[in-house]
Amino acid sequence: MTAETVLENDGIRLVRDGPVAELTIEREARRNSLDNLALEAIIAATRQIARSDIAVCVVASEGTKAFCAGSDLKALVGYDLSEKVLHTRLFQEAMTAVDELPCATIAAIEGFCLGGGLELAMGRDLRIASEKSVFGFPEITVGALPTGGATLRAPRAVGMARAREMMIFAERMSAQEAEDRGLVSKISTPGKIREMARKKAAEFAENVAPSSVRLMKTLLHNGFATPERATADLAALVDQILLASENSQAAMGAAAKT
């Protein structure tokens, strides 16, 4: 299948190639930071993905200097109070929408991954980063706070002590430390990360049915903070749905012959 552009608006581009999608921030001149229009475009892109049978989505950005610098401060300075409040709400909605996508997600991180950009990356299922990437939450130094999920996800990802250092003292983390702490899965040569993510996505999509991914994501999102017995019951019900599907029957049959 030939790749097709599904959405291109306000610096956000969504391209689909069969079961693989790529959501790209194309705002390199602003270090791929996000204003209100860009956030609304991301939300629109997630709705397109959610309605499809896409198995995996790569989240990437233009250039190699910054994956995403978070909120567009130049835009924020020009917003009135109501627009600033809307920005926070839109950021939260966008991060939740990407996090809850019913497909697998891979972040291709080049360069700086700061503030809301790190919040965007942390909600992905797999993160691949450049050796030169730098991670951090500088919000407190510019009179803001990380409100797009960082206070929940960062302590789980790197531990409460390190998360406090990063958010309260705005201390940054190198790519090597990010890999050592499990914040990223792999680091490699700058300029090659996006292609690595695309290759990983293509390999994944060849072997996994979108319906299986959708059900797995449902279990992960709903089971994390659910009592153990309820989680087990939910898993059993979801498994019954999957086992009854044609995709599951075919996959098991093929595996049994090997």
PADO-548371 format. One record per residue: residue in three letters; y, z, x of N, C-alpha, C in turn. Coordinates in pm, whole numbers, padded with zeros to 5 digits, always signed. Atoms other than C-alpha are relative to their C-alpha. Layout:
N
ALAYZXYZXYZX;...
This chain:
258
MET-00120+00000+00085+00000+00000+00000+00124+00000+00088;THR-00124+00008-00075+00347-00088+00126+00091+00116-00038;ALA-00091-00111+00026+00596+00195+00164+00116-00044-00088;GLU-00111+00031+00089+00860+00204-00108+00094+00119-00010;THR-00100-00105+00017+01182+00399-00142+00006+00039-00146;VAL+00003-00051+00137+01155+00616-00452+00137+00054-00039;LEU-00131-00059+00027+01493+00790-00422+00083-00007+00127;GLU-00093+00002-00113+01795+00745-00196+00138+00034-00054;ASN-00124-00046+00062+02099+00948-00285+00059+00116+00079;ASP-00073-00110-00062+02362+01168-00115-00066+00052+00127;GLY+00057-00039-00128+02191+01167+00223-00143+00048-00006;ILE+00140-00038+00016+01843+01236+00088-00081-00125-00036;ARG+00081+00119+00025+01572+00971+00099-00147+00039-00017;LEU+00141-00023+00027+01223+00984-00051-00073-00133+00003;VAL+00079+00122-00015+00973+00719+00055-00146+00034-00027;ARG+00141-00020+00029+00618+00683-00071-00083-00115+00057;ASP+00097+00098-00049+00326+00506+00097-00138+00047-00047;GLY+00127-00046+00057+00020+00554-00124+00005+00148-00030;PRO+00003-00143+00028-00075+00923-00130+00090+00082+00092;VAL-00086-00069-00097+00177+01007+00146+00147-00025-00033;ALA-00144+00013+00023+00546+01075+00089+00075+00056+00120;GLU-00085-00054-00105+00830+01141+00330+00138+00026-00058;LEU-00130-00043+00049+01140+01335+00228+00089+00023+00122;THR-00082-00003-00121+01416+01280+00484+00145+00036-00031;ILE-00143-00032+00006+01759+01439+00527+00070-00096+00095;GLU-00069+00100-00081+01984+01157+00652+00149+00031+00005;ARG-00139-00047-00014+02302+01348+00735+00023+00043+00144;GLU-00004-00035-00142+02291+01340+01114+00141+00039+00046;ALA-00138-00031-00040+02671+01344+01148+00039+00143-00034;ARG-00023-00140+00039+02665+01687+00977-00115+00089+00043;ARG+00119-00072-00049+02359+01806+01172-00101+00023-00112;ASN+00094-00004+00112+02158+01737+00858+00016+00126-00085;SER-00028-00113+00088+02326+02024+00678+00010-00049-00144;LEU+00012+00034+00141+02325+02034+00300+00119+00048-00082;ASP-00103-00037+00096+02608+02027+00047-00061+00000-00140;ASN+00054-00010+00136+02573+02058-00330-00066-00129-00047;LEU+00057+00127+00043+02509+01689-00388-00136-00025+00067;ALA+00126+00018-00072+02238+01679-00120-00109+00090-00058;LEU+00097-00092+00059+02069+01984-00272-00048-00051-00136;GLU+00041+00057+00129+02071+01823-00616-00093-00118+00020;ALA+00088+00114-00030+01914+01512-00460-00138+00047+00042;ILE+00129-00056-00040+01639+01725-00302-00077+00046-00124;ILE+00065-00046+00123+01566+01883-00639-00054-00118-00079;ALA+00044+00121+00071+01548+01538-00798-00122-00062+00068;ALA+00113+00056-00074+01311+01422-00523-00128+00080-00026;THR+00120-00082+00026+01076+01716-00583-00057-00028-00138;ARG+00048+00033+00134+01057+01625-00950-00078-00131+00001;GLN+00072+00126-00014+00954+01272-00855-00138+00024+00059;ILE+00127-00029-00065+00681+01408-00628-00094+00074-00094;ALA+00082-00082+00089+00557+01663-00883-00064-00082-00111;ARG+00053+00084+00107+00505+01387-01140-00100-00104+00051;SER+00084+00104-00061+00296+01177-00900-00135+00057+00043;ASP+00128-00043-00056-00048+01190-00740+00006+00000+00153;ILE-00018-00010-00145+00091+01232-00388-00081+00119+00053;ALA+00083-00105-00059-00142+01435-00164+00075+00083+00104;VAL-00069-00069-00109+00098+01523+00117+00139-00058+00017;CYS-00138+00042-00021+00471+01510+00188+00051+00053+00134;VAL-00065-00038-00126+00639+01510+00530+00147+00025-00028;VAL-00143-00031+00012+00980+01678+00536+00060-00015+00139;ALA-00055+00034-00131+01186+01533+00819+00152-00015-00010;SER-00145+00018-00002+01544+01460+00922+00037-00111+00097;GLU-00051+00109-00082+01755+01196+01090+00038+00052+00139;GLY-00037-00037-00136+01790+01209+01469-00087+00110+00059;THR+00078-00103-00071+01665+01467+01718+00080+00125+00034;LYS-00083-00115-00037+01956+01710+01750-00020+00119-00093;ALA+00015-00110+00096+01896+01912+01434-00091-00040-00114;PHE+00084+00018+00119+01621+01936+01175+00087+00023-00123;CYS-00093-00032+00108+01869+02105+00943+00078+00124+00042;ALA-00086-00112-00037+02165+02332+01012+00033+00089-00119;GLY-00022-00083+00117+02147+02486+00666+00113-00052-00087;SER-00110+00039+00088+02452+02484+00441+00106-00076+00077;ASP-00108+00078-00058+02727+02232+00510+00128+00084-00008;LEU-00115-00090+00000+03007+02469+00613+00131-00072-00027;LYS-00122+00077+00027+03271+02196+00605+00017-00023-00149;ALA-00008+00017+00145+03186+02132+00243+00030+00133-00068;LEU-00019-00131+00062+03170+02503+00159+00145+00046+00006;VAL-00140-00042-00015+03521+02564+00293+00087-00064-00108;GLY-00078+00070+00102+03651+02311+00042-00038+00033-00143;TYR+00043-00036+00135+03461+02453-00256+00083+00117-00054;ASP-00057-00120+00061+03623+02691-00502-00115+00099-00021;LEU+00101-00105+00011+03439+03015-00585-00117-00042-00087;SER+00109+00041+00089+03241+02866-00872-00094-00099+00069;GLU+00083+00098-00071+03121+02580-00650-00081+00068+00110;LYS+00073-00074-00103+03023+02827-00377-00118+00076-00062;VAL+00108-00069+00070+02822+03032-00626-00107-00100-00041;LEU+00094+00105+00036+02663+02710-00750-00081-00043+00122;HIS+00071+00039-00122+02575+02623-00389-00117+00093+00028;THR+00108-00097-00023+02374+02943-00351-00114-00023-00098;ARG+00103+00022+00102+02190+02879-00678-00076-00129+00026;LEU+00065+00127-00029+02121+02517-00587-00091+00011+00121;PHE+00083-00017-00119+01993+02619-00246-00130+00072-00035;GLN+00119-00074+00042+01756+02871-00401-00094-00089-00082;GLU+00082+00088+00084+01637+02618-00658-00069-00107+00084;ALA+00057+00104-00085+01584+02350-00393-00113+00055+00086;MET+00103-00058-00086+01388+02580-00162-00126+00034-00081;THR+00114-00032+00086+01168+02699-00448-00073-00127-00044;ALA+00060+00125+00045+01112+02344-00571-00085-00065+00108;VAL+00077+00058-00110+00999+02223-00230-00122+00087+00031;ASP+00110-00091-00028+00786+02533-00174-00112-00013-00102;GLU+00100+00005+00106+00610+02489-00508-00050-00142-00030;LEU+00054+00135+00018+00535+02119-00468-00153+00007-00010;PRO+00145-00005+00018+00176+02055-00586-00077-00083+00102;CYS+00066+00074-00107+00098+01863-00266+00016+00079+00130;ALA-00016-00061-00132+00055+01962+00097+00134-00043+00058;THR-00129+00033-00060+00380+01972+00296-00003+00026+00151;ILE-00007-00012-00146+00445+01920+00668+00145-00013+00043;ALA-00136+00007-00052+00777+01995+00839-00004-00062+00139;ALA-00014+00064-00132+00867+01764+01131+00134+00045+00056;ILE-00122-00067-00044+01120+01975+01322+00044-00050+00137;GLU-00064+00043-00124+01344+01818+01586+00131+00077+00016;GLY-00127-00065-00029+01624+02017+01748+00021+00130-00073;PHE-00036-00129+00061+01808+02306+01585-00056+00012-00142;CYS+00055-00031+00133+01641+02465+01283+00057+00136-00037;LEU-00077-00122+00017+01892+02722+01166+00032+00029-00146;GLY-00043-00042+00133+01979+02922+00856-00085-00059-00110;GLY+00072+00063+00110+01887+02730+00544-00099-00104+00048;GLY+00097+00095-00057+01714+02475+00766-00130+00068+00033;LEU+00121-00077-00030+01471+02742+00881-00066+00046-00130;GLU+00057-00035+00131+01428+02853+00520-00076-00120-00058;LEU+00068+00121+00045+01339+02492+00435-00131-00019+00074;ALA+00121+00017-00080+01087+02480+00720-00106+00105-00032;MET+00096-00107+00022+00926+02816+00643-00082-00017-00127;GLY+00073+00020+00123+00824+02706+00297-00101-00114+00006;ARG+00096+00111-00014+00609+02419+00435-00138+00055+00036;ASP+00137-00043-00026+00233+02441+00469-00037-00014+00148;LEU+00026+00023-00142+00238+02313+00829+00132-00036+00066;ARG-00124+00028-00070+00519+02303+01085-00029-00048+00142;ILE+00012+00057-00134+00531+02080+01393+00141-00010+00056;ALA-00136-00006-00054+00828+02124+01628+00010-00056+00141;SER-00030+00044-00136+00989+01985+01940+00003+00119+00094;GLU-00008-00105-00102+00968+02185+02261+00143+00049+00018;LYS-00141-00036-00014+01349+02189+02253+00057+00062-00128;SER-00049-00057+00125+01374+02324+01898+00041+00145+00017;VAL-00049-00138-00001+01563+02647+01840+00008+00048-00145;PHE+00009-00054+00135+01518+02873+01537+00089+00124-00013;GLY-00082-00119+00018+01750+03133+01390+00070+00005-00134;PHE-00078-00023+00122+01958+03279+01109+00140+00046+00040;PRO-00136-00038-00044+02328+03270+01210+00094+00039-00113;GLU-00088-00018+00115+02460+03334+00858+00095+00120+00012;ILE-00082-00122-00002+02587+03688+00922+00124-00017+00087;THR-00114+00023-00090+02820+03555+01194+00109-00085-00065;VAL-00100+00084+00069+02998+03325+00947+00029+00054-00140;GLY-00033-00064+00127+03034+03572+00659-00091-00039-00114;ALA+00096+00037+00104+02722+03463+00472-00132+00072+00022;LEU+00132-00061-00010+02363+03573+00415-00107-00106-00026;PRO+00109+00094+00026+02027+03388+00421-00065+00032-00135;THR+00044-00032+00137+01955+03378+00048-00097-00102-00058;GLY+00091+00103+00049+01715+03083+00025-00147+00032+00020;GLY+00139-00042-00015+01398+03286+00077-00033+00063+00133;ALA+00026-00052-00134+01435+03405+00437-00041+00147+00001;THR+00029-00143-00001+01431+03776+00356-00142+00030-00047;LEU+00138-00015+00045+01091+03728+00192-00097-00062+00101;ARG+00096+00075-00081+00927+03468+00416+00003+00034+00149;ALA-00009-00025-00143+01057+03555+00763-00080+00124+00044;PRO+00081-00116-00041+00908+03909+00779-00150-00029-00005;ARG+00141+00035+00008+00573+03765+00668-00041-00093+00114;ALA+00033+00099-00102+00592+03488+00926+00005+00057+00141;VAL-00017-00046-00138+00716+03671+01237-00001+00151+00014;GLY-00001-00146-00005+00696+04041+01146+00139+00054-00034;MET-00126-00058+00045+00965+04270+01007+00097+00026+00115;ALA-00089-00035-00110+01101+04382+01345+00073-00123+00054;ARG-00062+00121-00053+01162+04029+01474+00091-00064-00105;ALA-00083+00055+00107+01297+03916+01137+00133+00074-00008;ARG-00125-00076+00002+01554+04197+01146+00091-00042+00115;GLU-00080+00043-00115+01668+04093+01493+00064-00136-00027;MET-00049+00135+00025+01703+03733+01381+00108-00003-00108;MET-00094+00005+00112+01891+03807+01058+00121+00092+00018;ILE-00111-00095-00014+02102+04112+01147+00081-00029+00126;PHE-00070+00025-00125+02185+04025+01508+00012-00149+00034;ALA-00009+00146-00018+02157+03645+01470-00066-00046+00130;GLU+00070+00040-00122+01916+03628+01764-00087-00122-00027;ARG+00074+00124+00018+01753+03291+01815-00138+00006+00065;MET+00138+00005-00048+01390+03206+01881-00028-00137+00060;SER+00035+00126-00064+01264+02941+02121-00121-00062-00067;ALA+00117+00068+00057+01003+02684+02027-00129+00065+00048;GLN+00122-00061-00052+00749+02853+02253-00030+00131-00070;GLU+00023-00126+00072+00799+03193+02090-00041-00029-00144;ALA+00035+00035+00138+00784+03027+01748-00147-00039-00010;GLU+00142+00035+00000+00445+02881+01838-00086+00124+00024;ASP+00076-00121-00031+00324+03210+01987-00012+00093-00121;ARG-00001-00089+00117+00417+03395+01668-00056-00065-00125;GLY+00057+00068+00115+00266+03134+01438+00102-00056-00096;LEU-00103+00057+00085+00599+03023+01295-00015-00152-00006;VAL+00032+00143-00002+00511+02668+01403-00144-00015+00048;SER+00140+00021-00033+00162+02525+01441-00018-00069+00134;LYS+00012+00076-00124+00228+02295+01736+00138-00041+00048;ILE-00124+00053-00057+00509+02200+01973-00036-00115+00093;SER+00028+00117-00082+00536+01871+02155+00131-00062+00049;THR-00113+00066-00063+00771+01625+02325+00107-00041-00101;PRO-00108+00042+00090+01112+01567+02164-00006-00150-00028;GLY+00001+00141+00038+01135+01239+01977-00132-00049-00054;LYS+00133+00041+00045+00766+01230+01887-00050+00079-00121;ILE+00046-00093+00103+00748+01498+01620-00022-00068-00135;ARG+00011+00066+00130+00807+01280+01318-00125-00087-00007;GLU+00119+00084-00002+00535+01037+01421-00127+00084-00004;MET+00114-00091+00004+00295+01326+01482-00025+00049-00142;ALA+00013-00049+00137+00365+01458+01133-00053-00109-00092;ARG+00048+00112+00081+00312+01115+00980-00149-00025+00022;LYS+00142+00021-00031-00021+01077+01159-00086+00108-00064;LYS+00072-00112+00060-00134+01421+01046-00009-00019-00151;ALA-00003+00020+00145-00031+01340+00688-00097-00110-00042;ALA+00089+00112+00034-00219+01008+00686-00146+00040+00011;GLU+00138-00046-00018-00536+01168+00821-00041+00095-00112;PHE+00027-00096+00106-00512+01446+00566-00025-00072-00133;ALA+00010+00070+00128-00459+01209+00274-00127-00081-00013;GLU+00124+00078+00003-00767+01007+00369-00119+00083-00043;ASN+00117-00085+00019-00996+01306+00328+00011+00102-00114;VAL-00019-00103+00102-00847+01521+00051+00059-00061-00126;ALA-00050+00050+00128-00795+01444-00317+00124+00078-00043;PRO-00121-00069+00047-00449+01523-00461-00029+00113-00099;SER+00033-00105+00098-00611+01722-00744-00047+00128+00067;SER+00046-00118-00074-00777+01955-00493+00117+00075+00061;VAL-00118-00063-00060-00448+02017-00316+00082+00072-00106;ARG-00077-00059+00109-00271+02084-00644-00060+00135-00043;LEU+00065-00124+00042-00527+02348-00743+00007+00107+00110;MET-00010-00095-00111-00524+02508-00398+00139+00062+00006;LYS-00136-00052-00003-00145+02539-00408+00023+00096-00117;THR-00011-00090+00115-00173+02697-00754-00057+00137+00034;LEU+00062-00127-00039-00408+02962-00616+00088+00076+00100;LEU-00080-00065-00103-00188+03032-00315+00129+00060-00058;HIS-00127-00048+00055+00133+03065-00516-00020+00114-00098;ASN+00020-00101+00104-00012+03274-00797-00088+00117+00043;GLY+00092-00105-00041-00267+03478-00605+00054+00097+00103;PHE-00047-00081-00113-00056+03619-00322+00033+00143-00041;ALA-00043-00134+00040+00093+03913-00513-00072+00048-00126;THR+00076-00035+00120-00169+03934-00789-00110+00098+00036;PRO+00110-00092-00028-00423+04219-00812-00129-00074+00036;GLU+00119+00066-00055-00751+04141-00636-00092-00056-00107;ARG+00093+00047+00103-00966+04115-00949+00056-00121-00075;ALA-00063+00112+00071-00717+03888-01127+00000-00125+00088;THR+00002+00113-00092-00697+03668-00816-00139-00064+00005;ALA+00137+00050-00002-01076+03637-00806-00033-00078-00126;ASP+00025+00068+00128-01090+03544-01174+00074-00134-00005;LEU-00078+00124-00003-00814+03286-01128-00067-00103+00090;ALA+00067+00091-00092-00997+03138-00829-00126-00059-00062;ALA+00122+00048+00064-01320+03112-01028+00032-00106-00106;LEU-00038+00096+00103-01146+02934-01315+00047-00132+00060;VAL-00049+00121-00067-00968+02691-01085-00115-00077+00063;ASP+00116+00064-00063-01294+02624-00902-00084-00075-00103;GLN+00075+00068+00107-01465+02538-01231+00066-00133-00037;ILE-00074+00123+00032-01192+02284-01306-00026-00106+00107;LEU+00019+00095-00110-01232+02126-00964-00142-00052+00005;LEU+00140+00040-00008-01613+02122-00968-00037-00100-00108;ALA+00028+00092+00111-01609+01933-01298+00065-00137+00018;SER-00073+00125-00018-01387+01657-01160-00086-00105+00071;GLU+00072+00109-00065-01513+01317-01048+00023+00001+00151;ASN-00030-00004-00144-01340+01357-00711-00089+00100+00072;SER+00083-00103-00062-01530+01676-00639-00146-00045+00009;GLN+00138+00049+00001-01864+01523-00740-00022-00103+00110;ALA+00013+00106-00100-01804+01221-00518+00007+00056+00143;ALA-00015-00057-00134-01689+01426-00219-00121+00080+00041;MET+00119-00080-00031-01983+01665-00238-00121-00090+00024;GLY+00112+00093-00018-02225+01377-00277+00005-00067+00135;ALA-00015+00065-00130-02086+01205+00031-00030+00096+00113;ALA+00024-00100-00105-02094+01525+00234-00149+00036+00011;ALA+00141-00036+00001-02453+01598+00131-00086-00104+00073;LYS+00075+00106-00066-02566+01266+00279+00016-00002+00151;THR-00025+00001-00145-02429+01340+00624-00090+00099+00071;
